Amino acid sequence: MKIVGETLIELKVQDLVSLVMQNEAIEFMDALPYLYDSELYSALTDEETKLWHLSTEKLYDMLKNEKQNNKLEYPDFV
């Protein structure tokens, strides 16, 4: 399952970078640190958090909220 989880995380990260680019109207090279420097990215890449189960849109909402409030908040259902 570890390989499957890692693959799912990689796909989520790719989709999330695309969504950041689209919604924040920024280029790829700016979207990478926008995501990679976040608590969400650290949590997402930790397979034990199971955040990869969430939709890309939900993950983006969490990221946007983190950027606005300087704090990562998990949904009640995680």
mmCIF file of the N, C-alpha and C atoms, coordinates in Angstrom:
data_MODEL
# 
_entry.id   MODEL 
# 
loop_
_atom_site.group_PDB 
_atom_site.id 
_atom_site.type_symbol 
_atom_site.label_atom_id 
_atom_site.label_alt_id 
_atom_site.label_comp_id 
_atom_site.label_asym_id 
_atom_site.label_entity_id 
_atom_site.label_seq_id 
_atom_site.pdbx_PDB_ins_code 
_atom_site.Cartn_x 
_atom_site.Cartn_y 
_atom_site.Cartn_z 
_atom_site.occupancy 
_atom_site.B_iso_or_equiv 
_atom_site.pdbx_formal_charge 
_atom_site.auth_seq_id 
_atom_site.auth_comp_id 
_atom_site.auth_asym_id 
_atom_site.auth_atom_id 
_atom_site.pdbx_PDB_model_num 
ATOM 1   N N  . MET A 1 1  ? 0.817   -1.199 0.000   1.00 0.00 ? 1  MET A N  1 
ATOM 2   C CA . MET A 1 1  ? 0.000   0.000  0.000   1.00 0.00 ? 1  MET A CA 1 
ATOM 3   C C  . MET A 1 1  ? 0.854   1.254  0.000   1.00 0.00 ? 1  MET A C  1 
ATOM 4   N N  . LYS A 1 2  ? 2.069   1.170  0.507   1.00 0.00 ? 2  LYS A N  1 
ATOM 5   C CA . LYS A 1 2  ? 2.931   2.345  0.576   1.00 0.00 ? 2  LYS A CA 1 
ATOM 6   C C  . LYS A 1 2  ? 3.172   2.934  -0.804  1.00 0.00 ? 2  LYS A C  1 
ATOM 7   N N  . ILE A 1 3  ? 3.435   2.114  -1.813  1.00 0.00 ? 3  ILE A N  1 
ATOM 8   C CA . ILE A 1 3  ? 3.672   2.602  -3.165  1.00 0.00 ? 3  ILE A CA 1 
ATOM 9   C C  . ILE A 1 3  ? 2.405   3.231  -3.733  1.00 0.00 ? 3  ILE A C  1 
ATOM 10  N N  . VAL A 1 4  ? 1.264   2.622  -3.491  1.00 0.00 ? 4  VAL A N  1 
ATOM 11  C CA . VAL A 1 4  ? -0.009  3.172  -3.959  1.00 0.00 ? 4  VAL A CA 1 
ATOM 12  C C  . VAL A 1 4  ? -0.252  4.522  -3.302  1.00 0.00 ? 4  VAL A C  1 
ATOM 13  N N  . GLY A 1 5  ? -0.028  4.617  -2.000  1.00 0.00 ? 5  GLY A N  1 
ATOM 14  C CA . GLY A 1 5  ? -0.206  5.871  -1.281  1.00 0.00 ? 5  GLY A CA 1 
ATOM 15  C C  . GLY A 1 5  ? 0.725   6.948  -1.807  1.00 0.00 ? 5  GLY A C  1 
ATOM 16  N N  . GLU A 1 6  ? 1.981   6.593  -2.052  1.00 0.00 ? 6  GLU A N  1 
ATOM 17  C CA . GLU A 1 6  ? 2.939   7.561  -2.586  1.00 0.00 ? 6  GLU A CA 1 
ATOM 18  C C  . GLU A 1 6  ? 2.513   8.058  -3.965  1.00 0.00 ? 6  GLU A C  1 
ATOM 19  N N  . THR A 1 7  ? 2.020   7.166  -4.784  1.00 0.00 ? 7  THR A N  1 
ATOM 20  C CA . THR A 1 7  ? 1.554   7.544  -6.114  1.00 0.00 ? 7  THR A CA 1 
ATOM 21  C C  . THR A 1 7  ? 0.355   8.474  -6.025  1.00 0.00 ? 7  THR A C  1 
ATOM 22  N N  . LEU A 1 8  ? -0.573  8.157  -5.147  1.00 0.00 ? 8  LEU A N  1 
ATOM 23  C CA . LEU A 1 8  ? -1.741  9.018  -4.963  1.00 0.00 ? 8  LEU A CA 1 
ATOM 24  C C  . LEU A 1 8  ? -1.328  10.403 -4.471  1.00 0.00 ? 8  LEU A C  1 
ATOM 25  N N  . ILE A 1 9  ? -0.371  10.455 -3.576  1.00 0.00 ? 9  ILE A N  1 
ATOM 26  C CA . ILE A 1 9  ? 0.120   11.738 -3.065  1.00 0.00 ? 9  ILE A CA 1 
ATOM 27  C C  . ILE A 1 9  ? 0.750   12.538 -4.202  1.00 0.00 ? 9  ILE A C  1 
ATOM 28  N N  . GLU A 1 10 ? 1.562   11.895 -5.029  1.00 0.00 ? 10 GLU A N  1 
ATOM 29  C CA . GLU A 1 10 ? 2.186   12.591 -6.157  1.00 0.00 ? 10 GLU A CA 1 
ATOM 30  C C  . GLU A 1 10 ? 1.133   13.152 -7.107  1.00 0.00 ? 10 GLU A C  1 
ATOM 31  N N  . LEU A 1 11 ? 0.097   12.382 -7.380  1.00 0.00 ? 11 LEU A N  1 
ATOM 32  C CA . LEU A 1 11 ? -0.976  12.855 -8.258  1.00 0.00 ? 11 LEU A CA 1 
ATOM 33  C C  . LEU A 1 11 ? -1.728  14.024 -7.623  1.00 0.00 ? 11 LEU A C  1 
ATOM 34  N N  . LYS A 1 12 ? -1.990  13.939 -6.329  1.00 0.00 ? 12 LYS A N  1 
ATOM 35  C CA . LYS A 1 12 ? -2.673  15.034 -5.631  1.00 0.00 ? 12 LYS A CA 1 
ATOM 36  C C  . LYS A 1 12 ? -1.836  16.303 -5.677  1.00 0.00 ? 12 LYS A C  1 
ATOM 37  N N  . VAL A 1 13 ? -0.527  16.167 -5.476  1.00 0.00 ? 13 VAL A N  1 
ATOM 38  C CA . VAL A 1 13 ? 0.362   17.332 -5.513  1.00 0.00 ? 13 VAL A CA 1 
ATOM 39  C C  . VAL A 1 13 ? 0.338   17.962 -6.898  1.00 0.00 ? 13 VAL A C  1 
ATOM 40  N N  . GLN A 1 14 ? 0.398   17.156 -7.937  1.00 0.00 ? 14 GLN A N  1 
ATOM 41  C CA . GLN A 1 14 ? 0.339   17.691 -9.315  1.00 0.00 ? 14 GLN A CA 1 
ATOM 42  C C  . GLN A 1 14 ? -0.961  18.437 -9.545  1.00 0.00 ? 14 GLN A C  1 
ATOM 43  N N  . ASP A 1 15 ? -2.068  17.835 -9.148  1.00 0.00 ? 15 ASP A N  1 
ATOM 44  C CA . ASP A 1 15 ? -3.374  18.480 -9.320  1.00 0.00 ? 15 ASP A CA 1 
ATOM 45  C C  . ASP A 1 15 ? -3.481  19.749 -8.488  1.00 0.00 ? 15 ASP A C  1 
ATOM 46  N N  . LEU A 1 16 ? -2.920  19.704 -7.297  1.00 0.00 ? 16 LEU A N  1 
ATOM 47  C CA . LEU A 1 16 ? -2.983  20.858 -6.405  1.00 0.00 ? 16 LEU A CA 1 
ATOM 48  C C  . LEU A 1 16 ? -2.160  22.025 -6.950  1.00 0.00 ? 16 LEU A C  1 
ATOM 49  N N  . VAL A 1 17 ? -0.993  21.743 -7.498  1.00 0.00 ? 17 VAL A N  1 
ATOM 50  C CA . VAL A 1 17 ? -0.174  22.803 -8.113  1.00 0.00 ? 17 VAL A CA 1 
ATOM 51  C C  . VAL A 1 17 ? -0.939  23.429 -9.271  1.00 0.00 ? 17 VAL A C  1 
ATOM 52  N N  . SER A 1 18 ? -1.590  22.620 -10.081 1.00 0.00 ? 18 SER A N  1 
ATOM 53  C CA . SER A 1 18 ? -2.389  23.146 -11.192 1.00 0.00 ? 18 SER A CA 1 
ATOM 54  C C  . SER A 1 18 ? -3.523  24.028 -10.689 1.00 0.00 ? 18 SER A C  1 
ATOM 55  N N  . LEU A 1 19 ? -4.188  23.601 -9.637  1.00 0.00 ? 19 LEU A N  1 
ATOM 56  C CA . LEU A 1 19 ? -5.286  24.379 -9.071  1.00 0.00 ? 19 LEU A CA 1 
ATOM 57  C C  . LEU A 1 19 ? -4.785  25.692 -8.474  1.00 0.00 ? 19 LEU A C  1 
ATOM 58  N N  . VAL A 1 20 ? -3.644  25.658 -7.819  1.00 0.00 ? 20 VAL A N  1 
ATOM 59  C CA . VAL A 1 20 ? -3.039  26.879 -7.277  1.00 0.00 ? 20 VAL A CA 1 
ATOM 60  C C  . VAL A 1 20 ? -2.725  27.846 -8.415  1.00 0.00 ? 20 VAL A C  1 
ATOM 61  N N  . MET A 1 21 ? -2.129  27.340 -9.479  1.00 0.00 ? 21 MET A N  1 
ATOM 62  C CA . MET A 1 21 ? -1.804  28.195 -10.623 1.00 0.00 ? 21 MET A CA 1 
ATOM 63  C C  . MET A 1 21 ? -3.057  28.861 -11.182 1.00 0.00 ? 21 MET A C  1 
ATOM 64  N N  . GLN A 1 22 ? -4.091  28.082 -11.332 1.00 0.00 ? 22 GLN A N  1 
ATOM 65  C CA . GLN A 1 22 ? -5.339  28.582 -11.897 1.00 0.00 ? 22 GLN A CA 1 
ATOM 66  C C  . GLN A 1 22 ? -6.014  29.592 -10.967 1.00 0.00 ? 22 GLN A C  1 
ATOM 67  N N  . ASN A 1 23 ? -6.186  29.242 -9.720  1.00 0.00 ? 23 ASN A N  1 
ATOM 68  C CA . ASN A 1 23 ? -6.950  30.077 -8.790  1.00 0.00 ? 23 ASN A CA 1 
ATOM 69  C C  . ASN A 1 23 ? -6.183  31.284 -8.272  1.00 0.00 ? 23 ASN A C  1 
ATOM 70  N N  . GLU A 1 24 ? -4.879  31.171 -8.180  1.00 0.00 ? 24 GLU A N  1 
ATOM 71  C CA . GLU A 1 24 ? -4.069  32.289 -7.687  1.00 0.00 ? 24 GLU A CA 1 
ATOM 72  C C  . GLU A 1 24 ? -3.488  33.104 -8.839  1.00 0.00 ? 24 GLU A C  1 
ATOM 73  N N  . ALA A 1 25 ? -3.724  32.648 -10.061 1.00 0.00 ? 25 ALA A N  1 
ATOM 74  C CA . ALA A 1 25 ? -3.211  33.316 -11.267 1.00 0.00 ? 25 ALA A CA 1 
ATOM 75  C C  . ALA A 1 25 ? -1.708  33.538 -11.176 1.00 0.00 ? 25 ALA A C  1 
ATOM 76  N N  . ILE A 1 26 ? -0.990  32.455 -10.824 1.00 0.00 ? 26 ILE A N  1 
ATOM 77  C CA . ILE A 1 26 ? 0.467   32.524 -10.741 1.00 0.00 ? 26 ILE A CA 1 
ATOM 78  C C  . ILE A 1 26 ? 1.080   31.458 -11.635 1.00 0.00 ? 26 ILE A C  1 
ATOM 79  N N  . GLU A 1 27 ? 2.336   31.662 -11.959 1.00 0.00 ? 27 GLU A N  1 
ATOM 80  C CA . GLU A 1 27 ? 3.076   30.738 -12.815 1.00 0.00 ? 27 GLU A CA 1 
ATOM 81  C C  . GLU A 1 27 ? 3.520   29.509 -12.018 1.00 0.00 ? 27 GLU A C  1 
ATOM 82  N N  . PHE A 1 28 ? 3.892   28.482 -12.760 1.00 0.00 ? 28 PHE A N  1 
ATOM 83  C CA . PHE A 1 28 ? 4.322   27.212 -12.183 1.00 0.00 ? 28 PHE A CA 1 
ATOM 84  C C  . PHE A 1 28 ? 5.429   27.400 -11.142 1.00 0.00 ? 28 PHE A C  1 
ATOM 85  N N  . MET A 1 29 ? 6.448   28.186 -11.481 1.00 0.00 ? 29 MET A N  1 
ATOM 86  C CA . MET A 1 29 ? 7.588   28.365 -10.578 1.00 0.00 ? 29 MET A CA 1 
ATOM 87  C C  . MET A 1 29 ? 7.219   29.140 -9.309  1.00 0.00 ? 29 MET A C  1 
ATOM 88  N N  . ASP A 1 30 ? 6.109   29.855 -9.320  1.00 0.00 ? 30 ASP A N  1 
ATOM 89  C CA . ASP A 1 30 ? 5.624   30.523 -8.116  1.00 0.00 ? 30 ASP A CA 1 
ATOM 90  C C  . ASP A 1 30 ? 4.655   29.627 -7.343  1.00 0.00 ? 30 ASP A C  1 
ATOM 91  N N  . ALA A 1 31 ? 3.974   28.752 -8.063  1.00 0.00 ? 31 ALA A N  1 
ATOM 92  C CA . ALA A 1 31 ? 3.023   27.843 -7.420  1.00 0.00 ? 31 ALA A CA 1 
ATOM 93  C C  . ALA A 1 31 ? 3.734   26.786 -6.583  1.00 0.00 ? 31 ALA A C  1 
ATOM 94  N N  . LEU A 1 32 ? 4.916   26.387 -7.021  1.00 0.00 ? 32 LEU A N  1 
ATOM 95  C CA . LEU A 1 32 ? 5.649   25.350 -6.278  1.00 0.00 ? 32 LEU A CA 1 
ATOM 96  C C  . LEU A 1 32 ? 5.962   25.787 -4.844  1.00 0.00 ? 32 LEU A C  1 
ATOM 97  N N  . PRO A 1 33 ? 6.636   26.924 -4.637  1.00 0.00 ? 33 PRO A N  1 
ATOM 98  C CA . PRO A 1 33 ? 6.895   27.312 -3.241  1.00 0.00 ? 33 PRO A CA 1 
ATOM 99  C C  . PRO A 1 33 ? 5.619   27.674 -2.474  1.00 0.00 ? 33 PRO A C  1 
ATOM 100 N N  . TYR A 1 34 ? 4.610   28.157 -3.184  1.00 0.00 ? 34 TYR A N  1 
ATOM 101 C CA . TYR A 1 34 ? 3.330   28.460 -2.546  1.00 0.00 ? 34 TYR A CA 1 
ATOM 102 C C  . TYR A 1 34 ? 2.808   27.202 -1.840  1.00 0.00 ? 34 TYR A C  1 
ATOM 103 N N  . LEU A 1 35 ? 2.926   26.076 -2.517  1.00 0.00 ? 35 LEU A N  1 
ATOM 104 C CA . LEU A 1 35 ? 2.484   24.805 -1.935  1.00 0.00 ? 35 LEU A CA 1 
ATOM 105 C C  . LEU A 1 35 ? 3.551   24.198 -1.033  1.00 0.00 ? 35 LEU A C  1 
ATOM 106 N N  . TYR A 1 36 ? 4.782   24.087 -1.545  1.00 0.00 ? 36 TYR A N  1 
ATOM 107 C CA . TYR A 1 36 ? 5.831   23.361 -0.823  1.00 0.00 ? 36 TYR A CA 1 
ATOM 108 C C  . TYR A 1 36 ? 6.202   23.987 0.521   1.00 0.00 ? 36 TYR A C  1 
ATOM 109 N N  . ASP A 1 37 ? 6.009   25.277 0.672   1.00 0.00 ? 37 ASP A N  1 
ATOM 110 C CA . ASP A 1 37 ? 6.344   25.956 1.922   1.00 0.00 ? 37 ASP A CA 1 
ATOM 111 C C  . ASP A 1 37 ? 5.188   25.951 2.924   1.00 0.00 ? 37 ASP A C  1 
ATOM 112 N N  . SER A 1 38 ? 4.186   25.150 2.670   1.00 0.00 ? 38 SER A N  1 
ATOM 113 C CA . SER A 1 38 ? 3.001   25.130 3.531   1.00 0.00 ? 38 SER A CA 1 
ATOM 114 C C  . SER A 1 38 ? 3.005   23.938 4.487   1.00 0.00 ? 38 SER A C  1 
ATOM 115 N N  . GLU A 1 39 ? 2.270   24.102 5.577   1.00 0.00 ? 39 GLU A N  1 
ATOM 116 C CA . GLU A 1 39 ? 2.049   22.986 6.498   1.00 0.00 ? 39 GLU A CA 1 
ATOM 117 C C  . GLU A 1 39 ? 1.226   21.898 5.814   1.00 0.00 ? 39 GLU A C  1 
ATOM 118 N N  . LEU A 1 40 ? 0.314   22.325 4.928   1.00 0.00 ? 40 LEU A N  1 
ATOM 119 C CA . LEU A 1 40 ? -0.517  21.356 4.222   1.00 0.00 ? 40 LEU A CA 1 
ATOM 120 C C  . LEU A 1 40 ? 0.350   20.380 3.433   1.00 0.00 ? 40 LEU A C  1 
ATOM 121 N N  . TYR A 1 41 ? 1.344   20.889 2.724   1.00 0.00 ? 41 TYR A N  1 
ATOM 122 C CA . TYR A 1 41 ? 2.212   20.013 1.935   1.00 0.00 ? 41 TYR A CA 1 
ATOM 123 C C  . TYR A 1 41 ? 2.907   19.005 2.843   1.00 0.00 ? 41 TYR A C  1 
ATOM 124 N N  . SER A 1 42 ? 3.419   19.471 3.965   1.00 0.00 ? 42 SER A N  1 
ATOM 125 C CA . SER A 1 42 ? 4.080   18.550 4.902   1.00 0.00 ? 42 SER A CA 1 
ATOM 126 C C  . SER A 1 42 ? 3.115   17.473 5.376   1.00 0.00 ? 42 SER A C  1 
ATOM 127 N N  . ALA A 1 43 ? 1.898   17.881 5.699   1.00 0.00 ? 43 ALA A N  1 
ATOM 128 C CA . ALA A 1 43 ? 0.896   16.923 6.175   1.00 0.00 ? 43 ALA A CA 1 
ATOM 129 C C  . ALA A 1 43 ? 0.464   15.983 5.049   1.00 0.00 ? 43 ALA A C  1 
ATOM 130 N N  . LEU A 1 44 ? 0.310   16.531 3.850   1.00 0.00 ? 44 LEU A N  1 
ATOM 131 C CA . LEU A 1 44 ? -0.121  15.719 2.706   1.00 0.00 ? 44 LEU A CA 1 
ATOM 132 C C  . LEU A 1 44 ? 0.910   14.656 2.368   1.00 0.00 ? 44 LEU A C  1 
ATOM 133 N N  . THR A 1 45 ? 2.176   14.987 2.454   1.00 0.00 ? 45 THR A N  1 
ATOM 134 C CA . THR A 1 45 ? 3.226   14.032 2.110   1.00 0.00 ? 45 THR A CA 1 
ATOM 135 C C  . THR A 1 45 ? 3.511   13.042 3.237   1.00 0.00 ? 45 THR A C  1 
ATOM 136 N N  . ASP A 1 46 ? 2.902   13.240 4.388   1.00 0.00 ? 46 ASP A N  1 
ATOM 137 C CA . ASP A 1 46 ? 2.976   12.272 5.475   1.00 0.00 ? 46 ASP A CA 1 
ATOM 138 C C  . ASP A 1 46 ? 1.812   11.297 5.268   1.00 0.00 ? 46 ASP A C  1 
ATOM 139 N N  . GLU A 1 47 ? 2.116   10.143 4.755   1.00 0.00 ? 47 GLU A N  1 
ATOM 140 C CA . GLU A 1 47 ? 1.081   9.179  4.377   1.00 0.00 ? 47 GLU A CA 1 
ATOM 141 C C  . GLU A 1 47 ? 0.139   8.835  5.531   1.00 0.00 ? 47 GLU A C  1 
ATOM 142 N N  . GLU A 1 48 ? 0.615   8.933  6.749   1.00 0.00 ? 48 GLU A N  1 
ATOM 143 C CA . GLU A 1 48 ? -0.207  8.567  7.903   1.00 0.00 ? 48 GLU A CA 1 
ATOM 144 C C  . GLU A 1 48 ? -1.368  9.521  8.139   1.00 0.00 ? 48 GLU A C  1 
ATOM 145 N N  . THR A 1 49 ? -1.289  10.755 7.630   1.00 0.00 ? 49 THR A N  1 
ATOM 146 C CA . THR A 1 49 ? -2.388  11.701 7.825   1.00 0.00 ? 49 THR A CA 1 
ATOM 147 C C  . THR A 1 49 ? -3.599  11.339 6.977   1.00 0.00 ? 49 THR A C  1 
ATOM 148 N N  . LYS A 1 50 ? -3.364  10.585 5.921   1.00 0.00 ? 50 LYS A N  1 
ATOM 149 C CA . LYS A 1 50 ? -4.425  10.162 4.993   1.00 0.00 ? 50 LYS A CA 1 
ATOM 150 C C  . LYS A 1 50 ? -5.110  11.339 4.292   1.00 0.00 ? 50 LYS A C  1 
ATOM 151 N N  . LEU A 1 51 ? -4.454  12.501 4.235   1.00 0.00 ? 51 LEU A N  1 
ATOM 152 C CA . LEU A 1 51 ? -5.042  13.648 3.553   1.00 0.00 ? 51 LEU A CA 1 
ATOM 153 C C  . LEU A 1 51 ? -5.225  13.396 2.063   1.00 0.00 ? 51 LEU A C  1 
ATOM 154 N N  . TRP A 1 52 ? -4.500  12.456 1.509   1.00 0.00 ? 52 TRP A N  1 
ATOM 155 C CA . TRP A 1 52 ? -4.629  12.159 0.085   1.00 0.00 ? 52 TRP A CA 1 
ATOM 156 C C  . TRP A 1 52 ? -6.010  11.596 -0.252  1.00 0.00 ? 52 TRP A C  1 
ATOM 157 N N  . HIS A 1 53 ? -6.782  11.258 0.759   1.00 0.00 ? 53 HIS A N  1 
ATOM 158 C CA . HIS A 1 53 ? -8.163  10.815 0.533   1.00 0.00 ? 53 HIS A CA 1 
ATOM 159 C C  . HIS A 1 53 ? -9.081  11.977 0.163   1.00 0.00 ? 53 HIS A C  1 
ATOM 160 N N  . LEU A 1 54 ? -8.687  13.189 0.524   1.00 0.00 ? 54 LEU A N  1 
ATOM 161 C CA . LEU A 1 54 ? -9.523  14.360 0.269   1.00 0.00 ? 54 LEU A CA 1 
ATOM 162 C C  . LEU A 1 54 ? -9.437  14.780 -1.194  1.00 0.00 ? 54 LEU A C  1 
ATOM 163 N N  . SER A 1 55 ? -10.457 15.463 -1.647  1.00 0.00 ? 55 SER A N  1 
ATOM 164 C CA . SER A 1 55 ? -10.450 15.967 -3.022  1.00 0.00 ? 55 SER A CA 1 
ATOM 165 C C  . SER A 1 55 ? -9.411  17.075 -3.162  1.00 0.00 ? 55 SER A C  1 
ATOM 166 N N  . THR A 1 56 ? -8.960  17.281 -4.373  1.00 0.00 ? 56 THR A N  1 
ATOM 167 C CA . THR A 1 56 ? -8.012  18.355 -4.646  1.00 0.00 ? 56 THR A CA 1 
ATOM 168 C C  . THR A 1 56 ? -8.623  19.702 -4.263  1.00 0.00 ? 56 THR A C  1 
ATOM 169 N N  . GLU A 1 57 ? -9.906  19.864 -4.528  1.00 0.00 ? 57 GLU A N  1 
ATOM 170 C CA . GLU A 1 57 ? -10.584 21.117 -4.193  1.00 0.00 ? 57 GLU A CA 1 
ATOM 171 C C  . GLU A 1 57 ? -10.591 21.353 -2.683  1.00 0.00 ? 57 GLU A C  1 
ATOM 172 N N  . LYS A 1 58 ? -10.834 20.308 -1.907  1.00 0.00 ? 58 LYS A N  1 
ATOM 173 C CA . LYS A 1 58 ? -10.820 20.434 -0.453  1.00 0.00 ? 58 LYS A CA 1 
ATOM 174 C C  . LYS A 1 58 ? -9.414  20.765 0.031   1.00 0.00 ? 58 LYS A C  1 
ATOM 175 N N  . LEU A 1 59 ? -8.417  20.118 -0.544  1.00 0.00 ? 59 LEU A N  1 
ATOM 176 C CA . LEU A 1 59 ? -7.033  20.401 -0.177  1.00 0.00 ? 59 LEU A CA 1 
ATOM 177 C C  . LEU A 1 59 ? -6.673  21.846 -0.502  1.00 0.00 ? 59 LEU A C  1 
ATOM 178 N N  . TYR A 1 60 ? -7.130  22.327 -1.643  1.00 0.00 ? 60 TYR A N  1 
ATOM 179 C CA . TYR A 1 60 ? -6.878  23.724 -2.012  1.00 0.00 ? 60 TYR A CA 1 
ATOM 180 C C  . TYR A 1 60 ? -7.557  24.665 -1.012  1.00 0.00 ? 60 TYR A C  1 
ATOM 181 N N  . ASP A 1 61 ? -8.778  24.351 -0.621  1.00 0.00 ? 61 ASP A N  1 
ATOM 182 C CA . ASP A 1 61 ? -9.475  25.177 0.377   1.00 0.00 ? 61 ASP A CA 1 
ATOM 183 C C  . ASP A 1 61 ? -8.682  25.216 1.688   1.00 0.00 ? 61 ASP A C  1 
ATOM 184 N N  . MET A 1 62 ? -8.146  24.078 2.090   1.00 0.00 ? 62 MET A N  1 
ATOM 185 C CA . MET A 1 62 ? -7.329  24.018 3.300   1.00 0.00 ? 62 MET A CA 1 
ATOM 186 C C  . MET A 1 62 ? -6.070  24.868 3.145   1.00 0.00 ? 62 MET A C  1 
ATOM 187 N N  . LEU A 1 63 ? -5.448  24.791 1.971   1.00 0.00 ? 63 LEU A N  1 
ATOM 188 C CA . LEU A 1 63 ? -4.231  25.559 1.699   1.00 0.00 ? 63 LEU A CA 1 
ATOM 189 C C  . LEU A 1 63 ? -4.523  27.060 1.730   1.00 0.00 ? 63 LEU A C  1 
ATOM 190 N N  . LYS A 1 64 ? -5.582  27.445 1.066   1.00 0.00 ? 64 LYS A N  1 
ATOM 191 C CA . LYS A 1 64 ? -5.956  28.861 1.024   1.00 0.00 ? 64 LYS A CA 1 
ATOM 192 C C  . LYS A 1 64 ? -6.252  29.372 2.441   1.00 0.00 ? 64 LYS A C  1 
ATOM 193 N N  . ASN A 1 65 ? -6.964  28.584 3.220   1.00 0.00 ? 65 ASN A N  1 
ATOM 194 C CA . ASN A 1 65 ? -7.259  28.947 4.598   1.00 0.00 ? 65 ASN A CA 1 
ATOM 195 C C  . ASN A 1 65 ? -5.968  29.065 5.419   1.00 0.00 ? 65 ASN A C  1 
ATOM 196 N N  . GLU A 1 66 ? -5.046  28.142 5.204   1.00 0.00 ? 66 GLU A N  1 
ATOM 197 C CA . GLU A 1 66 ? -3.764  28.200 5.914   1.00 0.00 ? 66 GLU A CA 1 
ATOM 198 C C  . GLU A 1 66 ? -3.024  29.491 5.565   1.00 0.00 ? 66 GLU A C  1 
ATOM 199 N N  . LYS A 1 67 ? -3.006  29.850 4.299   1.00 0.00 ? 67 LYS A N  1 
ATOM 200 C CA . LYS A 1 67 ? -2.311  31.069 3.868   1.00 0.00 ? 67 LYS A CA 1 
ATOM 201 C C  . LYS A 1 67 ? -2.948  32.308 4.480   1.00 0.00 ? 67 LYS A C  1 
ATOM 202 N N  . GLN A 1 68 ? -4.263  32.300 4.621   1.00 0.00 ? 68 GLN A N  1 
ATOM 203 C CA . GLN A 1 68 ? -4.969  33.459 5.178   1.00 0.00 ? 68 GLN A CA 1 
ATOM 204 C C  . GLN A 1 68 ? -4.820  33.556 6.689   1.00 0.00 ? 68 GLN A C  1 
ATOM 205 N N  . ASN A 1 69 ? -4.772  32.418 7.373   1.00 0.00 ? 69 ASN A N  1 
ATOM 206 C CA . ASN A 1 69 ? -4.787  32.398 8.839   1.00 0.00 ? 69 ASN A CA 1 
ATOM 207 C C  . ASN A 1 69 ? -3.468  31.955 9.475   1.00 0.00 ? 69 ASN A C  1 
ATOM 208 N N  . ASN A 1 70 ? -2.467  31.642 8.634   1.00 0.00 ? 70 ASN A N  1 
ATOM 209 C CA . ASN A 1 70 ? -1.162  31.174 9.122   1.00 0.00 ? 70 ASN A CA 1 
ATOM 210 C C  . ASN A 1 70 ? -1.278  29.950 10.025  1.00 0.00 ? 70 ASN A C  1 
ATOM 211 N N  . LYS A 1 71 ? -2.267  29.115 9.702   1.00 0.00 ? 71 LYS A N  1 
ATOM 212 C CA . LYS A 1 71 ? -2.494  27.919 10.516  1.00 0.00 ? 71 LYS A CA 1 
ATOM 213 C C  . LYS A 1 71 ? -3.251  26.888 9.677   1.00 0.00 ? 71 LYS A C  1 
ATOM 214 N N  . LEU A 1 72 ? -2.784  25.660 9.714   1.00 0.00 ? 72 LEU A N  1 
ATOM 215 C CA . LEU A 1 72 ? -3.461  24.590 9.005   1.00 0.00 ? 72 LEU A CA 1 
ATOM 216 C C  . LEU A 1 72 ? -4.577  24.053 9.886   1.00 0.00 ? 72 LEU A C  1 
ATOM 217 N N  . GLU A 1 73 ? -5.787  24.034 9.326   1.00 0.00 ? 73 GLU A N  1 
ATOM 218 C CA . GLU A 1 73 ? -6.930  23.492 10.046  1.00 0.00 ? 73 GLU A CA 1 
ATOM 219 C C  . GLU A 1 73 ? -7.447  22.284 9.295   1.00 0.00 ? 73 GLU A C  1 
ATOM 220 N N  . TYR A 1 74 ? -7.608  21.204 10.026  1.00 0.00 ? 74 TYR A N  1 
ATOM 221 C CA . TYR A 1 74 ? -8.110  19.968 9.435   1.00 0.00 ? 74 TYR A CA 1 
ATOM 222 C C  . TYR A 1 74 ? -9.638  19.958 9.463   1.00 0.00 ? 74 TYR A C  1 
ATOM 223 N N  . PRO A 1 75 ? -10.242 19.374 8.443   1.00 0.00 ? 75 PRO A N  1 
ATOM 224 C CA . PRO A 1 75 ? -11.706 19.234 8.472   1.00 0.00 ? 75 PRO A CA 1 
ATOM 225 C C  . PRO A 1 75 ? -12.095 18.301 9.626   1.00 0.00 ? 75 PRO A C  1 
ATOM 226 N N  . ASP A 1 76 ? -13.310 18.442 10.102  1.00 0.00 ? 76 ASP A N  1 
ATOM 227 C CA . ASP A 1 76 ? -13.792 17.616 11.207  1.00 0.00 ? 76 ASP A CA 1 
ATOM 228 C C  . ASP A 1 76 ? -13.789 16.134 10.895  1.00 0.00 ? 76 ASP A C  1 
ATOM 229 N N  . PHE A 1 77 ? -13.913 15.806 9.619   1.00 0.00 ? 77 PHE A N  1 
ATOM 230 C CA . PHE A 1 77 ? -14.064 14.406 9.241   1.00 0.00 ? 77 PHE A CA 1 
ATOM 231 C C  . PHE A 1 77 ? -12.745 13.705 8.943   1.00 0.00 ? 77 PHE A C  1 
ATOM 232 N N  . VAL A 1 78 ? -11.617 14.366 9.155   1.00 0.00 ? 78 VAL A N  1 
ATOM 233 C CA . VAL A 1 78 ? -10.313 13.724 8.906   1.00 0.00 ? 78 VAL A CA 1 
ATOM 234 C C  . VAL A 1 78 ? -9.845  13.063 10.170  1.00 0.00 ? 78 VAL A C  1 
# 
